[in-house]
Amino acid sequence: MRKHICWMVGDGTDIRLWDDPWIPTLPNFKPSPPSTQPVYLFWVCDLFIPGTKTWNFSLLQTLFNDFEVQAILHIKIPASSHRDRLLWLPTKNGCFSTKSFYKTIQDDLPSSSSCAQSSSFPWQKLWSLPSCAPKVKMFAWRLLTGVLAVRSAIGRFVDGIALECPFCYLHSESIDHLFIHCHFTQHLLFASSLSFRIEDPNLTITDLLSNWISLPNGEEVLCYGICLLWCLWKSRNDLVFSRKHPSMESILSATNSLVTNYSYVSGDVCTAPRDCIQSGLQHWMPPIDSYFKINVDGAVGKTSSSCSAVARDFQGVFHGCGTLYNAVICDPLEAEAQAFLLGIECARRLNLSHCIIEGDAQLIVHYISYSEQLIPWKIRPMILNIQDSISSFLDIKFQFVHRSGNSVAHELAQFALKFKISDWWWSSDPPSCIVNLLSADFASV
């Protein structure tokens, strides 16, 4: 159990700096101790600037290597008073469950098949998909039964081969990692017509495909989804055997062609499912009189992320915007949570008392209203900071909007990610990349 337990930093007074696991992105969750440990540094709170809960950057640089410094800075600390607590990492909320513990044991067993997991899958629905090529259905069967030749499976029988995922090189390449939990795959799923976010660290390929088939338009979603995974597998093989680097654009294009071409040949109509996951307002709407609306969004790259916040009044007039580039965070959920925090910072800089913070991350909007125990541990400190900030406004609301109604914040976040920009702009001089989009939203008011 020990390798799945890590501390979440609250005030840092209960965590031993060198002996306890507290950095979730490091091996064993512990920093490498220096040859001579300073006697005045024993607890994690000793790394804070005195009298604050902010990391002492200059002290971190003297104690740890650059990689460890960035890993520590990645840890967000709740601004209000919260004690340190132990997390069970295999669950999303950090709470231990027998089911998750059993799964960790099963994952460690040297089994080459997942037939037991896939026994409850609705196979008849897969085989009867009218608009899916037979080779793709067979690929889905290989995924669900665990017989795909990923590196971890080959490594059980062949010594000396590389086991790392060829996309991220951060984890062993298993079926669940390659097709669900790899950052490249998560970005691809979100960028696709599915707009699908992976939130559950325990999600398996059987769970994923079962979720897709259970949707109201499940046949359409499952057909598109397994075609997308098939094209991802082909791109992975091109990378491994031909050193051809993957492109999300080419994978998405190949997926659309595969779905459309086979549908045309078979005489069925199947298109990319545009509205199967999210719902909400389709275009930007101004707030009610005397309120401001701040649209926020996050963007993620391979090793970094950015977020943006754009403020407008009830007449649609632009008042200011900001961006934040983060060279450490590359998780979509964390980037979206950071975007809502940036929205609050924007409201404070504009001295607003009544505002609406709106984004296209519906889960973040839900988590803001949840109790601490129900919030995923990865973003819990940021959500707690958002909840603590509510009392500093007379009225502040958080709401969801469809991606098409959040185009200004989306474009600004992409701009910040591309050029690595953290900055603020005010009403007289918005960034040129969003001027046309602001004008279009203003004209529609």
Stockholm file with secondary structure:
# STOCKHOLM 1.0

chainA/1-445         MRKHICWMVGDGTDIRLWDDPWIPTLPNFKPSPPSTQPVYLFWVCDLFIPGTKTWNFSLLQTLFNDFEVQAILHIKIPASSHRDRLLWLPTKNGCFSTKSFYKTIQDDLPSSSSCAQSSSFPWQKLWSLPSCAPKVKMFAWRLLTGVLAVRSAIGRFVDGIALECPFCYLHSESIDHLFIHCHFTQHLLFASSLSFRIEDPNLTITDLLSNWISLPNGEEVLCYGICLLWCLWKSRNDLVFSRKHPSMESILSATNSLVTNYSYVSGDVCTAPRDCIQSGLQHWMPPIDSYFKINVDGAVGKTSSSCSAVARDFQGVFHGCGTLYNAVICDPLEAEAQAFLLGIECARRLNLSHCIIEGDAQLIVHYISYSEQLIPWKIRPMILNIQDSISSFLDIKFQFVHRSGNSVAHELAQFALKFKISDWWWSSDPPSCIVNLLSADFASV
#=GR chainA/1-445 SS CGGGEEEECSSSSSSBTTTSCCCTTSGGGCCCCCSSCCTTCCBGGGGBCTTSSSBCHHHHHHHSCHHHHHHHHTCCCCSSCCCCEEEETTSTTSCCCHHHHHHHHHHHSCCSCCHHHHTTSCHHHHHTCTTSCHHHHHHHHHHHHTCSCCHHHHHTTSTTCCCBCTTTSSSBCCHHIIIIISHHHHHHHHHSTTCCCCCCTTCCHHHHHHHHHTSTTHHHHHHHHHHHHHHHHHHHHHHHHHCCCCCHHHHHHHHHHHHHHHHHHHTCCCCCCSSSSCCSCSSCCCCCTTCEEEEEEEEECSSCEEEEEEEEETTCCEEEEEEEEESSCCCHHHHHHHHHHHHHHHHHHTTCSEEEEEESCHHHHHHHTSCGGGSCTTTHHHHHHHHHHGGGSSEEEEEECCGGGCHHHHHHHHHHHHHTCCEEEETTCCCGGGHHHHHHHHHTC
#=GC SS_cons         CGGGEEEECSSSSSSBTTTSCCCTTSGGGCCCCCSSCCTTCCBGGGGBCTTSSSBCHHHHHHHSCHHHHHHHHTCCCCSSCCCCEEEETTSTTSCCCHHHHHHHHHHHSCCSCCHHHHTTSCHHHHHTCTTSCHHHHHHHHHHHHTCSCCHHHHHTTSTTCCCBCTTTSSSBCCHHIIIIISHHHHHHHHHSTTCCCCCCTTCCHHHHHHHHHTSTTHHHHHHHHHHHHHHHHHHHHHHHHHCCCCCHHHHHHHHHHHHHHHHHHHTCCCCCCSSSSCCSCSSCCCCCTTCEEEEEEEEECSSCEEEEEEEEETTCCEEEEEEEEESSCCCHHHHHHHHHHHHHHHHHHTTCSEEEEEESCHHHHHHHTSCGGGSCTTTHHHHHHHHHHGGGSSEEEEEECCGGGCHHHHHHHHHHHHHTCCEEEETTCCCGGGHHHHHHHHHTC
//
